[in-house]
Amino acid sequence: MTNNTPLNIKVIAGSTREGRFSDKATAWIAEEIKKQEGVIVEVLDLRDYDMPFFNEPMSPSFKKEPYKNEAVARFTKKIEEGDAFVMVTPEYNHGTSGVLKNALDWVYPEWNNKPVAFVSYGSVGGARAIEQLRMNAVELQMAPIRAAVHIPGEQYFPVLFGKAEAKDLFASQSEKAETMITQLLWWTRALKKARE
C-alpha cells in the first residue's frame, strides 16, 4: 500500500423502513468520514439491494461461485471493494434489523480481515444491536473496533418526529464520531497493509 492510495470506506444504512432515521445518521457519518484525508466514502443503502432472505443450500463461506441473484451480486461486489465499513443500525427487540443481518449473511470472504465500526440508535443508544453485530463481525473474520456512536432514543425521537433539528443532534455526537473514525482509520490502514 502506498501512502497516496485512498482508503475505501463503505457506510451501510441498516434500515429500509419508511420514515427511517437510518438515512439521516448514515448521511451524517459519511460526511464526517469524508473530512479525513485519503479516503473515499460510499453509502450503501440496503433499499438499493433488494436481497431475498438468505436461503441458499451452501453457506457463503463454502460457495465455489458467486450467487446468481443480481442484487446479491451487486452488494457482494461493493463489499469486496471496501477496505472498511461503518454499519448504521437501529435496535429492534434488543438486536439489529433483519435486513442488515440478512445482508451480512449473504457475503463471507469479501468481509474477511476488514475493520467495521458502528453507529446505532435506540432506547439505550442501540448498544444491544451493536453487541450483536460485533459477534456477527467476529464470525465473518472482521475486526470490530471498540469506539462506536450510540444515539439514545430521547435524542433521536424528537428529530424523527420533526420536533428537533438533526444537525443539533449530530453536533452533540461529533466527539464520539471523531474517536470512532480515528480508530477505524488506524485499523483500516493496518489491515489493508496486512492483506496486501
Secondary structure as the mmCIF struct_conf table of DSSP 4:
data_model
#
loop_
_struct_conf.conf_type_id
_struct_conf.id
_struct_conf.beg_label_comp_id
_struct_conf.beg_label_asym_id
_struct_conf.beg_label_seq_id
_struct_conf.end_label_comp_id
_struct_conf.end_label_asym_id
_struct_conf.end_label_seq_id
TURN_TY1_P TURN_TY1_P1 ASN A 3 ASN A 4
BEND BEND1 THR A 5 THR A 5
HELX_LH_PP_P HELX_LH_PP_P1 PRO A 6 PRO A 6
STRN STRN1 LEU A 7 ALA A 13
TURN_TY1_P TURN_TY1_P2 GLU A 18 GLY A 19
BEND BEND2 PHE A 21 PHE A 21
HELX_RH_AL_P HELX_RH_AL_P1 SER A 22 LYS A 34
TURN_TY1_P TURN_TY1_P3 LYS A 35 LYS A 35
BEND BEND3 GLN A 36 GLN A 36
TURN_TY1_P TURN_TY1_P4 GLU A 37 GLY A 38
STRN STRN2 VAL A 39 ASP A 45
HELX_RH_3T_P HELX_RH_3T_P1 LEU A 46 ASP A 48
HELX_LH_PP_P HELX_LH_PP_P2 MET A 51 PHE A 54
BEND BEND4 PRO A 57 MET A 58
TURN_TY1_P TURN_TY1_P5 PRO A 60 PHE A 62
BEND BEND5 LYS A 64 GLU A 65
HELX_RH_AL_P HELX_RH_AL_P2 GLU A 70 GLU A 81
BEND BEND6 ASP A 83 ASP A 83
STRN STRN3 ALA A 84 PRO A 90
STRN STRN4 TYR A 92 TYR A 92
TURN_TY1_P TURN_TY1_P6 ASN A 93 HIS A 94
STRN STRN5 GLY A 95 GLY A 95
HELX_RH_AL_P HELX_RH_AL_P3 GLY A 98 ASP A 105
TURN_TY1_P TURN_TY1_P7 TRP A 106 TRP A 106
TURN_TY1_P TURN_TY1_P8 PRO A 109 ASN A 113
STRN STRN6 PRO A 115 GLY A 122
TURN_TY1_P TURN_TY1_P9 SER A 123 GLY A 126
HELX_RH_AL_P HELX_RH_AL_P4 ALA A 127 GLU A 139
TURN_TY1_P TURN_TY1_P10 LEU A 140 GLN A 141
STRN STRN7 ALA A 143 PRO A 144
BEND BEND7 ARG A 146 ARG A 146
STRN STRN8 VAL A 149 PRO A 152
HELX_RH_AL_P HELX_RH_AL_P5 GLY A 153 LEU A 160
TURN_TY1_P TURN_TY1_P11 PHE A 161 GLY A 162
BEND BEND8 LYS A 163 ALA A 164
HELX_RH_AL_P HELX_RH_AL_P6 ALA A 166 ALA A 171
TURN_TY1_P TURN_TY1_P12 SER A 172 GLN A 173
HELX_RH_AL_P HELX_RH_AL_P7 SER A 174 ARG A 195
#
